[in-house]
Amino acid sequence: MNWTVNLLLMLFLLATAVVAITLKDLLAAVVVFSAYSLMMAMLWTQLRAPDLALTEAAVGAGVTTVLFIIVVYRTVRREDR
């Protein structure tokens, strides 16, 4: 069962990575990247590396997401004609 959970997490990681790259909306890409970081933290937990899981959850899904959202809101949108 452990390998099936790892496989599902890796498939979800691959899907979120592809979606984050292809999205045009920056805020949506940040949200998907945050989901990617949370899934990565869960994968580190499954691989019995709790120190990496905690760091990924705190830095990847927490601090980095907040900083990206601040940057997105401080940018000016320009429409392509």
PyMOL Python script that loads the backbone (N, CA, C, O; Angstrom):
from pymol import cmd

cmd.read_pdbstr("""\
ATOM      1  N   MET A   1       0.808  -1.190   0.000  1.00  0.00           N
ATOM      2  CA  MET A   1       0.000   0.000   0.000  1.00  0.00           C
ATOM      3  C   MET A   1       0.854   1.258   0.000  1.00  0.00           C
ATOM      4  O   MET A   1       0.456   2.277  -0.565  1.00  0.00           O
ATOM      5  N   ASN A   2       1.997   1.200   0.613  1.00  0.00           N
ATOM      6  CA  ASN A   2       2.847   2.373   0.709  1.00  0.00           C
ATOM      7  C   ASN A   2       3.291   2.859  -0.661  1.00  0.00           C
ATOM      8  O   ASN A   2       3.370   4.064  -0.901  1.00  0.00           O
ATOM      9  N   TRP A   3       3.580   1.919  -1.565  1.00  0.00           N
ATOM     10  CA  TRP A   3       4.025   2.337  -2.890  1.00  0.00           C
ATOM     11  C   TRP A   3       2.897   2.950  -3.695  1.00  0.00           C
ATOM     12  O   TRP A   3       3.150   3.788  -4.561  1.00  0.00           O
ATOM     13  N   THR A   4       1.644   2.552  -3.433  1.00  0.00           N
ATOM     14  CA  THR A   4       0.522   3.152  -4.151  1.00  0.00           C
ATOM     15  C   THR A   4       0.298   4.597  -3.708  1.00  0.00           C
ATOM     16  O   THR A   4      -0.014   5.459  -4.530  1.00  0.00           O
ATOM     17  N   VAL A   5       0.454   4.857  -2.425  1.00  0.00           N
ATOM     18  CA  VAL A   5       0.322   6.234  -1.929  1.00  0.00           C
ATOM     19  C   VAL A   5       1.428   7.098  -2.510  1.00  0.00           C
ATOM     20  O   VAL A   5       1.178   8.224  -2.938  1.00  0.00           O
ATOM     21  N   ASN A   6       2.655   6.575  -2.527  1.00  0.00           N
ATOM     22  CA  ASN A   6       3.770   7.326  -3.109  1.00  0.00           C
ATOM     23  C   ASN A   6       3.539   7.587  -4.587  1.00  0.00           C
ATOM     24  O   ASN A   6       3.829   8.680  -5.073  1.00  0.00           O
ATOM     25  N   LEU A   7       3.025   6.606  -5.305  1.00  0.00           N
ATOM     26  CA  LEU A   7       2.759   6.771  -6.726  1.00  0.00           C
ATOM     27  C   LEU A   7       1.675   7.819  -6.969  1.00  0.00           C
ATOM     28  O   LEU A   7       1.799   8.646  -7.873  1.00  0.00           O
ATOM     29  N   LEU A   8       0.621   7.783  -6.168  1.00  0.00           N
ATOM     30  CA  LEU A   8      -0.435   8.790  -6.307  1.00  0.00           C
ATOM     31  C   LEU A   8       0.086  10.189  -5.994  1.00  0.00           C
ATOM     32  O   LEU A   8      -0.251  11.147  -6.690  1.00  0.00           O
ATOM     33  N   LEU A   9       0.896  10.310  -4.962  1.00  0.00           N
ATOM     34  CA  LEU A   9       1.474  11.616  -4.635  1.00  0.00           C
ATOM     35  C   LEU A   9       2.377  12.114  -5.761  1.00  0.00           C
ATOM     36  O   LEU A   9       2.344  13.298  -6.098  1.00  0.00           O
ATOM     37  N   MET A  10       3.176  11.235  -6.340  1.00  0.00           N
ATOM     38  CA  MET A  10       4.059  11.646  -7.427  1.00  0.00           C
ATOM     39  C   MET A  10       3.279  12.027  -8.681  1.00  0.00           C
ATOM     40  O   MET A  10       3.663  12.959  -9.386  1.00  0.00           O
ATOM     41  N   LEU A  11       2.182  11.314  -8.967  1.00  0.00           N
ATOM     42  CA  LEU A  11       1.348  11.682 -10.104  1.00  0.00           C
ATOM     43  C   LEU A  11       0.691  13.043  -9.886  1.00  0.00           C
ATOM     44  O   LEU A  11       0.595  13.853 -10.808  1.00  0.00           O
ATOM     45  N   PHE A  12       0.240  13.283  -8.653  1.00  0.00           N
ATOM     46  CA  PHE A  12      -0.339  14.585  -8.338  1.00  0.00           C
ATOM     47  C   PHE A  12       0.721  15.675  -8.427  1.00  0.00           C
ATOM     48  O   PHE A  12       0.432  16.777  -8.894  1.00  0.00           O
ATOM     49  N   LEU A  13       1.936  15.387  -7.990  1.00  0.00           N
ATOM     50  CA  LEU A  13       3.023  16.360  -8.112  1.00  0.00           C
ATOM     51  C   LEU A  13       3.302  16.694  -9.570  1.00  0.00           C
ATOM     52  O   LEU A  13       3.481  17.860  -9.921  1.00  0.00           O
ATOM     53  N   LEU A  14       3.338  15.686 -10.408  1.00  0.00           N
ATOM     54  CA  LEU A  14       3.571  15.909 -11.828  1.00  0.00           C
ATOM     55  C   LEU A  14       2.443  16.740 -12.439  1.00  0.00           C
ATOM     56  O   LEU A  14       2.695  17.655 -13.223  1.00  0.00           O
ATOM     57  N   ALA A  15       1.208  16.422 -12.079  1.00  0.00           N
ATOM     58  CA  ALA A  15       0.063  17.163 -12.618  1.00  0.00           C
ATOM     59  C   ALA A  15       0.084  18.622 -12.170  1.00  0.00           C
ATOM     60  O   ALA A  15      -0.147  19.518 -12.982  1.00  0.00           O
ATOM     61  N   THR A  16       0.357  18.870 -10.893  1.00  0.00           N
ATOM     62  CA  THR A  16       0.382  20.256 -10.420  1.00  0.00           C
ATOM     63  C   THR A  16       1.547  21.031 -11.020  1.00  0.00           C
ATOM     64  O   THR A  16       1.421  22.230 -11.269  1.00  0.00           O
ATOM     65  N   ALA A  17       2.667  20.381 -11.254  1.00  0.00           N
ATOM     66  CA  ALA A  17       3.802  21.060 -11.879  1.00  0.00           C
ATOM     67  C   ALA A  17       3.461  21.479 -13.303  1.00  0.00           C
ATOM     68  O   ALA A  17       3.771  22.598 -13.712  1.00  0.00           O
ATOM     69  N   VAL A  18       2.826  20.590 -14.058  1.00  0.00           N
ATOM     70  CA  VAL A  18       2.439  20.913 -15.434  1.00  0.00           C
ATOM     71  C   VAL A  18       1.398  22.028 -15.450  1.00  0.00           C
ATOM     72  O   VAL A  18       1.488  22.950 -16.262  1.00  0.00           O
ATOM     73  N   VAL A  19       0.417  21.950 -14.564  1.00  0.00           N
ATOM     74  CA  VAL A  19      -0.625  22.976 -14.512  1.00  0.00           C
ATOM     75  C   VAL A  19      -0.031  24.327 -14.105  1.00  0.00           C
ATOM     76  O   VAL A  19      -0.399  25.351 -14.680  1.00  0.00           O
ATOM     77  N   ALA A  20       0.870  24.350 -13.137  1.00  0.00           N
ATOM     78  CA  ALA A  20       1.473  25.609 -12.696  1.00  0.00           C
ATOM     79  C   ALA A  20       2.277  26.264 -13.809  1.00  0.00           C
ATOM     80  O   ALA A  20       2.325  27.491 -13.902  1.00  0.00           O
ATOM     81  N   ILE A  21       2.898  25.468 -14.641  1.00  0.00           N
ATOM     82  CA  ILE A  21       3.687  26.023 -15.743  1.00  0.00           C
ATOM     83  C   ILE A  21       2.789  26.563 -16.847  1.00  0.00           C
ATOM     84  O   ILE A  21       3.115  27.580 -17.461  1.00  0.00           O
ATOM     85  N   THR A  22       1.672  25.909 -17.110  1.00  0.00           N
ATOM     86  CA  THR A  22       0.829  26.283 -18.245  1.00  0.00           C
ATOM     87  C   THR A  22      -0.207  27.359 -17.929  1.00  0.00           C
ATOM     88  O   THR A  22      -0.792  27.922 -18.855  1.00  0.00           O
ATOM     89  N   LEU A  23      -0.450  27.657 -16.679  1.00  0.00           N
ATOM     90  CA  LEU A  23      -1.450  28.668 -16.334  1.00  0.00           C
ATOM     91  C   LEU A  23      -0.992  30.061 -16.746  1.00  0.00           C
ATOM     92  O   LEU A  23       0.183  30.405 -16.618  1.00  0.00           O
ATOM     93  N   LYS A  24      -1.930  30.855 -17.238  1.00  0.00           N
ATOM     94  CA  LYS A  24      -1.639  32.239 -17.623  1.00  0.00           C
ATOM     95  C   LYS A  24      -1.855  33.201 -16.458  1.00  0.00           C
ATOM     96  O   LYS A  24      -1.188  34.232 -16.370  1.00  0.00           O
ATOM     97  N   ASP A  25      -2.783  32.869 -15.569  1.00  0.00           N
ATOM     98  CA  ASP A  25      -3.077  33.720 -14.421  1.00  0.00           C
ATOM     99  C   ASP A  25      -2.048  33.456 -13.326  1.00  0.00           C
ATOM    100  O   ASP A  25      -1.884  32.321 -12.879  1.00  0.00           O
ATOM    101  N   LEU A  26      -1.362  34.504 -12.900  1.00  0.00           N
ATOM    102  CA  LEU A  26      -0.289  34.348 -11.919  1.00  0.00           C
ATOM    103  C   LEU A  26      -0.798  33.907 -10.554  1.00  0.00           C
ATOM    104  O   LEU A  26      -0.165  33.082  -9.894  1.00  0.00           O
ATOM    105  N   LEU A  27      -1.924  34.443 -10.128  1.00  0.00           N
ATOM    106  CA  LEU A  27      -2.455  34.075  -8.812  1.00  0.00           C
ATOM    107  C   LEU A  27      -2.871  32.604  -8.784  1.00  0.00           C
ATOM    108  O   LEU A  27      -2.640  31.912  -7.792  1.00  0.00           O
ATOM    109  N   ALA A  28      -3.471  32.136  -9.847  1.00  0.00           N
ATOM    110  CA  ALA A  28      -3.835  30.722  -9.924  1.00  0.00           C
ATOM    111  C   ALA A  28      -2.588  29.849  -9.926  1.00  0.00           C
ATOM    112  O   ALA A  28      -2.582  28.781  -9.314  1.00  0.00           O
ATOM    113  N   ALA A  29      -1.537  30.285 -10.602  1.00  0.00           N
ATOM    114  CA  ALA A  29      -0.286  29.522 -10.607  1.00  0.00           C
ATOM    115  C   ALA A  29       0.322  29.460  -9.211  1.00  0.00           C
ATOM    116  O   ALA A  29       0.897  28.440  -8.832  1.00  0.00           O
ATOM    117  N   VAL A  30       0.201  30.532  -8.448  1.00  0.00           N
ATOM    118  CA  VAL A  30       0.716  30.541  -7.073  1.00  0.00           C
ATOM    119  C   VAL A  30      -0.063  29.567  -6.206  1.00  0.00           C
ATOM    120  O   VAL A  30       0.525  28.866  -5.383  1.00  0.00           O
ATOM    121  N   VAL A  31      -1.375  29.514  -6.378  1.00  0.00           N
ATOM    122  CA  VAL A  31      -2.202  28.579  -5.598  1.00  0.00           C
ATOM    123  C   VAL A  31      -1.847  27.136  -5.945  1.00  0.00           C
ATOM    124  O   VAL A  31      -1.753  26.289  -5.057  1.00  0.00           O
ATOM    125  N   VAL A  32      -1.651  26.854  -7.223  1.00  0.00           N
ATOM    126  CA  VAL A  32      -1.283  25.500  -7.634  1.00  0.00           C
ATOM    127  C   VAL A  32       0.112  25.149  -7.119  1.00  0.00           C
ATOM    128  O   VAL A  32       0.359  24.013  -6.712  1.00  0.00           O
ATOM    129  N   PHE A  33       1.018  26.120  -7.137  1.00  0.00           N
ATOM    130  CA  PHE A  33       2.359  25.886  -6.595  1.00  0.00           C
ATOM    131  C   PHE A  33       2.305  25.605  -5.097  1.00  0.00           C
ATOM    132  O   PHE A  33       3.089  24.803  -4.588  1.00  0.00           O
ATOM    133  N   SER A  34       1.387  26.258  -4.390  1.00  0.00           N
ATOM    134  CA  SER A  34       1.213  25.990  -2.967  1.00  0.00           C
ATOM    135  C   SER A  34       0.718  24.560  -2.742  1.00  0.00           C
ATOM    136  O   SER A  34       1.168  23.882  -1.819  1.00  0.00           O
ATOM    137  N   ALA A  35      -0.202  24.108  -3.585  1.00  0.00           N
ATOM    138  CA  ALA A  35      -0.672  22.719  -3.502  1.00  0.00           C
ATOM    139  C   ALA A  35       0.472  21.757  -3.795  1.00  0.00           C
ATOM    140  O   ALA A  35       0.585  20.705  -3.165  1.00  0.00           O
ATOM    141  N   TYR A  36       1.317  22.122  -4.753  1.00  0.00           N
ATOM    142  CA  TYR A  36       2.492  21.309  -5.066  1.00  0.00           C
ATOM    143  C   TYR A  36       3.396  21.180  -3.831  1.00  0.00           C
ATOM    144  O   TYR A  36       3.873  20.089  -3.520  1.00  0.00           O
ATOM    145  N   SER A  37       3.625  22.279  -3.143  1.00  0.00           N
ATOM    146  CA  SER A  37       4.483  22.243  -1.958  1.00  0.00           C
ATOM    147  C   SER A  37       3.880  21.398  -0.844  1.00  0.00           C
ATOM    148  O   SER A  37       4.599  20.678  -0.152  1.00  0.00           O
ATOM    149  N   LEU A  38       2.575  21.480  -0.668  1.00  0.00           N
ATOM    150  CA  LEU A  38       1.924  20.655   0.355  1.00  0.00           C
ATOM    151  C   LEU A  38       2.014  19.173   0.013  1.00  0.00           C
ATOM    152  O   LEU A  38       2.257  18.346   0.892  1.00  0.00           O
ATOM    153  N   MET A  39       1.822  18.835  -1.251  1.00  0.00           N
ATOM    154  CA  MET A  39       1.953  17.432  -1.655  1.00  0.00           C
ATOM    155  C   MET A  39       3.391  16.958  -1.508  1.00  0.00           C
ATOM    156  O   MET A  39       3.632  15.803  -1.156  1.00  0.00           O
ATOM    157  N   MET A  40       4.340  17.835  -1.772  1.00  0.00           N
ATOM    158  CA  MET A  40       5.751  17.472  -1.596  1.00  0.00           C
ATOM    159  C   MET A  40       6.042  17.210  -0.115  1.00  0.00           C
ATOM    160  O   MET A  40       6.797  16.298   0.219  1.00  0.00           O
ATOM    161  N   ALA A  41       5.450  18.000   0.755  1.00  0.00           N
ATOM    162  CA  ALA A  41       5.622  17.773   2.192  1.00  0.00           C
ATOM    163  C   ALA A  41       5.018  16.431   2.596  1.00  0.00           C
ATOM    164  O   ALA A  41       5.582  15.720   3.428  1.00  0.00           O
ATOM    165  N   MET A  42       3.878  16.086   2.013  1.00  0.00           N
ATOM    166  CA  MET A  42       3.278  14.785   2.316  1.00  0.00           C
ATOM    167  C   MET A  42       4.150  13.644   1.795  1.00  0.00           C
ATOM    168  O   MET A  42       4.267  12.602   2.440  1.00  0.00           O
ATOM    169  N   LEU A  43       4.758  13.844   0.634  1.00  0.00           N
ATOM    170  CA  LEU A  43       5.648  12.816   0.096  1.00  0.00           C
ATOM    171  C   LEU A  43       6.876  12.641   0.982  1.00  0.00           C
ATOM    172  O   LEU A  43       7.310  11.512   1.210  1.00  0.00           O
ATOM    173  N   TRP A  44       7.442  13.730   1.483  1.00  0.00           N
ATOM    174  CA  TRP A  44       8.584  13.624   2.401  1.00  0.00           C
ATOM    175  C   TRP A  44       8.180  12.887   3.669  1.00  0.00           C
ATOM    176  O   TRP A  44       8.975  12.136   4.233  1.00  0.00           O
ATOM    177  N   THR A  45       6.943  13.099   4.120  1.00  0.00           N
ATOM    178  CA  THR A  45       6.463  12.375   5.291  1.00  0.00           C
ATOM    179  C   THR A  45       6.363  10.883   4.996  1.00  0.00           C
ATOM    180  O   THR A  45       6.745  10.057   5.826  1.00  0.00           O
ATOM    181  N   GLN A  46       5.853  10.535   3.821  1.00  0.00           N
ATOM    182  CA  GLN A  46       5.758   9.132   3.430  1.00  0.00           C
ATOM    183  C   GLN A  46       7.130   8.484   3.317  1.00  0.00           C
ATOM    184  O   GLN A  46       7.283   7.295   3.598  1.00  0.00           O
ATOM    185  N   LEU A  47       8.119   9.252   2.912  1.00  0.00           N
ATOM    186  CA  LEU A  47       9.476   8.729   2.771  1.00  0.00           C
ATOM    187  C   LEU A  47      10.261   8.767   4.085  1.00  0.00           C
ATOM    188  O   LEU A  47      11.470   8.538   4.103  1.00  0.00           O
ATOM    189  N   ARG A  48       9.561   9.059   5.179  1.00  0.00           N
ATOM    190  CA  ARG A  48      10.126   9.075   6.526  1.00  0.00           C
ATOM    191  C   ARG A  48      11.257  10.095   6.683  1.00  0.00           C
ATOM    192  O   ARG A  48      12.321   9.804   7.228  1.00  0.00           O
ATOM    193  N   ALA A  49      10.979  11.303   6.181  1.00  0.00           N
ATOM    194  CA  ALA A  49      11.909  12.416   6.353  1.00  0.00           C
ATOM    195  C   ALA A  49      11.126  13.594   6.931  1.00  0.00           C
ATOM    196  O   ALA A  49      10.822  14.554   6.221  1.00  0.00           O
ATOM    197  N   PRO A  50      10.800  13.516   8.231  1.00  0.00           N
ATOM    198  CA  PRO A  50       9.935  14.545   8.810  1.00  0.00           C
ATOM    199  C   PRO A  50      10.580  15.925   8.864  1.00  0.00           C
ATOM    200  O   PRO A  50       9.878  16.934   8.821  1.00  0.00           O
ATOM    201  N   ASP A  51      11.908  15.983   8.956  1.00  0.00           N
ATOM    202  CA  ASP A  51      12.561  17.286   8.975  1.00  0.00           C
ATOM    203  C   ASP A  51      12.397  18.003   7.641  1.00  0.00           C
ATOM    204  O   ASP A  51      12.155  19.210   7.611  1.00  0.00           O
ATOM    205  N   LEU A  52      12.527  17.273   6.541  1.00  0.00           N
ATOM    206  CA  LEU A  52      12.314  17.865   5.223  1.00  0.00           C
ATOM    207  C   LEU A  52      10.845  18.207   5.003  1.00  0.00           C
ATOM    208  O   LEU A  52      10.529  19.218   4.375  1.00  0.00           O
ATOM    209  N   ALA A  53       9.952  17.374   5.515  1.00  0.00           N
ATOM    210  CA  ALA A  53       8.521  17.640   5.367  1.00  0.00           C
ATOM    211  C   ALA A  53       8.127  18.920   6.086  1.00  0.00           C
ATOM    212  O   ALA A  53       7.370  19.730   5.552  1.00  0.00           O
ATOM    213  N   LEU A  54       8.633  19.098   7.279  1.00  0.00           N
ATOM    214  CA  LEU A  54       8.331  20.316   8.029  1.00  0.00           C
ATOM    215  C   LEU A  54       8.891  21.545   7.343  1.00  0.00           C
ATOM    216  O   LEU A  54       8.221  22.575   7.268  1.00  0.00           O
ATOM    217  N   THR A  55      10.107  21.449   6.843  1.00  0.00           N
ATOM    218  CA  THR A  55      10.719  22.573   6.141  1.00  0.00           C
ATOM    219  C   THR A  55       9.955  22.898   4.867  1.00  0.00           C
ATOM    220  O   THR A  55       9.721  24.069   4.569  1.00  0.00           O
ATOM    221  N   GLU A  56       9.563  21.879   4.112  1.00  0.00           N
ATOM    222  CA  GLU A  56       8.808  22.099   2.877  1.00  0.00           C
ATOM    223  C   GLU A  56       7.456  22.732   3.169  1.00  0.00           C
ATOM    224  O   GLU A  56       7.023  23.630   2.447  1.00  0.00           O
ATOM    225  N   ALA A  57       6.795  22.279   4.210  1.00  0.00           N
ATOM    226  CA  ALA A  57       5.489  22.837   4.556  1.00  0.00           C
ATOM    227  C   ALA A  57       5.615  24.280   5.021  1.00  0.00           C
ATOM    228  O   ALA A  57       4.806  25.129   4.646  1.00  0.00           O
ATOM    229  N   ALA A  58       6.614  24.558   5.827  1.00  0.00           N
ATOM    230  CA  ALA A  58       6.765  25.910   6.366  1.00  0.00           C
ATOM    231  C   ALA A  58       7.268  26.892   5.314  1.00  0.00           C
ATOM    232  O   ALA A  58       6.707  27.975   5.148  1.00  0.00           O
ATOM    233  N   VAL A  59       8.314  26.513   4.615  1.00  0.00           N
ATOM    234  CA  VAL A  59       8.919  27.434   3.657  1.00  0.00           C
ATOM    235  C   VAL A  59       8.210  27.378   2.307  1.00  0.00           C
ATOM    236  O   VAL A  59       7.839  28.413   1.754  1.00  0.00           O
ATOM    237  N   GLY A  60       8.023  26.174   1.782  1.00  0.00           N
ATOM    238  CA  GLY A  60       7.446  26.044   0.451  1.00  0.00           C
ATOM    239  C   GLY A  60       5.988  26.457   0.380  1.00  0.00           C
ATOM    240  O   GLY A  60       5.610  27.265  -0.469  1.00  0.00           O
ATOM    241  N   ALA A  61       5.175  25.915   1.256  1.00  0.00           N
ATOM    242  CA  ALA A  61       3.746  26.205   1.210  1.00  0.00           C
ATOM    243  C   ALA A  61       3.376  27.441   2.022  1.00  0.00           C
ATOM    244  O   ALA A  61       2.341  28.058   1.772  1.00  0.00           O
ATOM    245  N   GLY A  62       4.195  27.801   2.971  1.00  0.00           N
ATOM    246  CA  GLY A  62       3.859  28.939   3.825  1.00  0.00           C
ATOM    247  C   GLY A  62       4.456  30.241   3.377  1.00  0.00           C
ATOM    248  O   GLY A  62       3.770  31.078   2.791  1.00  0.00           O
ATOM    249  N   VAL A  63       5.716  30.418   3.643  1.00  0.00           N
ATOM    250  CA  VAL A  63       6.382  31.694   3.420  1.00  0.00           C
ATOM    251  C   VAL A  63       6.458  32.046   1.936  1.00  0.00           C
ATOM    252  O   VAL A  63       6.171  33.181   1.555  1.00  0.00           O
ATOM    253  N   THR A  64       6.840  31.093   1.103  1.00  0.00           N
ATOM    254  CA  THR A  64       6.984  31.367  -0.319  1.00  0.00           C
ATOM    255  C   THR A  64       5.646  31.737  -0.945  1.00  0.00           C
ATOM    256  O   THR A  64       5.586  32.640  -1.779  1.00  0.00           O
ATOM    257  N   THR A  65       4.581  31.059  -0.559  1.00  0.00           N
ATOM    258  CA  THR A  65       3.262  31.378  -1.101  1.00  0.00           C
ATOM    259  C   THR A  65       2.836  32.782  -0.714  1.00  0.00           C
ATOM    260  O   THR A  65       2.310  33.519  -1.548  1.00  0.00           O
ATOM    261  N   VAL A  66       3.053  33.160   0.521  1.00  0.00           N
ATOM    262  CA  VAL A  66       2.697  34.509   0.967  1.00  0.00           C
ATOM    263  C   VAL A  66       3.513  35.551   0.201  1.00  0.00           C
ATOM    264  O   VAL A  66       2.966  36.566  -0.231  1.00  0.00           O
ATOM    265  N   LEU A  67       4.800  35.314   0.032  1.00  0.00           N
ATOM    266  CA  LEU A  67       5.632  36.262  -0.715  1.00  0.00           C
ATOM    267  C   LEU A  67       5.211  36.356  -2.176  1.00  0.00           C
ATOM    268  O   LEU A  67       5.181  37.451  -2.737  1.00  0.00           O
ATOM    269  N   PHE A  68       4.886  35.226  -2.801  1.00  0.00           N
ATOM    270  CA  PHE A  68       4.426  35.244  -4.192  1.00  0.00           C
ATOM    271  C   PHE A  68       3.113  36.002  -4.329  1.00  0.00           C
ATOM    272  O   PHE A  68       2.934  36.750  -5.290  1.00  0.00           O
ATOM    273  N   ILE A  69       2.196  35.824  -3.391  1.00  0.00           N
ATOM    274  CA  ILE A  69       0.912  36.534  -3.456  1.00  0.00           C
ATOM    275  C   ILE A  69       1.130  38.037  -3.307  1.00  0.00           C
ATOM    276  O   ILE A  69       0.489  38.825  -4.002  1.00  0.00           O
ATOM    277  N   ILE A  70       2.014  38.436  -2.423  1.00  0.00           N
ATOM    278  CA  ILE A  70       2.327  39.861  -2.271  1.00  0.00           C
ATOM    279  C   ILE A  70       2.903  40.421  -3.565  1.00  0.00           C
ATOM    280  O   ILE A  70       2.530  41.514  -3.991  1.00  0.00           O
ATOM    281  N   VAL A  71       3.798  39.688  -4.182  1.00  0.00           N
ATOM    282  CA  VAL A  71       4.409  40.149  -5.433  1.00  0.00           C
ATOM    283  C   VAL A  71       3.376  40.227  -6.544  1.00  0.00           C
ATOM    284  O   VAL A  71       3.392  41.177  -7.327  1.00  0.00           O
ATOM    285  N   VAL A  72       2.479  39.255  -6.632  1.00  0.00           N
ATOM    286  CA  VAL A  72       1.453  39.274  -7.679  1.00  0.00           C
ATOM    287  C   VAL A  72       0.542  40.486  -7.503  1.00  0.00           C
ATOM    288  O   VAL A  72       0.191  41.136  -8.488  1.00  0.00           O
ATOM    289  N   TYR A  73       0.158  40.798  -6.287  1.00  0.00           N
ATOM    290  CA  TYR A  73      -0.711  41.941  -6.073  1.00  0.00           C
ATOM    291  C   TYR A  73      -0.009  43.279  -6.270  1.00  0.00           C
ATOM    292  O   TYR A  73      -0.679  44.289  -6.487  1.00  0.00           O
ATOM    293  N   ARG A  74       1.296  43.315  -6.202  1.00  0.00           N
ATOM    294  CA  ARG A  74       2.028  44.562  -6.434  1.00  0.00           C
ATOM    295  C   ARG A  74       2.405  44.776  -7.892  1.00  0.00           C
ATOM    296  O   ARG A  74       2.913  45.840  -8.246  1.00  0.00           O
ATOM    297  N   THR A  75       2.168  43.793  -8.733  1.00  0.00           N
ATOM    298  CA  THR A  75       2.459  43.955 -10.147  1.00  0.00           C
ATOM    299  C   THR A  75       1.266  44.581 -10.850  1.00  0.00           C
ATOM    300  O   THR A  75       0.134  44.505 -10.374  1.00  0.00           O
ATOM    301  N   VAL A  76       1.537  45.197 -11.985  1.00  0.00           N
ATOM    302  CA  VAL A  76       0.490  45.832 -12.780  1.00  0.00           C
ATOM    303  C   VAL A  76       0.178  44.925 -13.954  1.00  0.00           C
ATOM    304  O   VAL A  76       1.081  44.449 -14.643  1.00  0.00           O
ATOM    305  N   ARG A  77      -1.114  44.687 -14.178  1.00  0.00           N
ATOM    306  CA  ARG A  77      -1.506  43.849 -15.301  1.00  0.00           C
ATOM    307  C   ARG A  77      -1.608  44.693 -16.570  1.00  0.00           C
ATOM    308  O   ARG A  77      -2.143  45.801 -16.580  1.00  0.00           O
ATOM    309  N   ARG A  78      -1.072  44.116 -17.628  1.00  0.00           N
ATOM    310  CA  ARG A  78      -1.210  44.732 -18.938  1.00  0.00           C
ATOM    311  C   ARG A  78      -1.917  43.747 -19.844  1.00  0.00           C
ATOM    312  O   ARG A  78      -1.573  42.565 -19.867  1.00  0.00           O
ATOM    313  N   GLU A  79      -2.884  44.212 -20.578  1.00  0.00           N
ATOM    314  CA  GLU A  79      -3.616  43.369 -21.515  1.00  0.00           C
ATOM    315  C   GLU A  79      -2.913  43.401 -22.861  1.00  0.00           C
ATOM    316  O   GLU A  79      -2.546  44.468 -23.353  1.00  0.00           O
ATOM    317  N   ASP A  80      -2.727  42.227 -23.455  1.00  0.00           N
ATOM    318  CA  ASP A  80      -2.165  42.153 -24.795  1.00  0.00           C
ATOM    319  C   ASP A  80      -3.250  42.449 -25.818  1.00  0.00           C
ATOM    320  O   ASP A  80      -4.373  41.956 -25.721  1.00  0.00           O
ATOM    321  N   ARG A  81      -2.889  43.264 -26.796  1.00  0.00           N
ATOM    322  CA  ARG A  81      -3.894  43.618 -27.829  1.00  0.00           C
ATOM    323  C   ARG A  81      -3.667  42.886 -29.073  1.00  0.00           C
ATOM    324  O   ARG A  81      -4.412  43.060 -30.037  1.00  0.00           O
TER     325      ARG A  81
END
""", "prot")
cmd.dss("prot")
cmd.show_as("cartoon", "prot")
cmd.util.cbc("prot")
cmd.orient("prot")
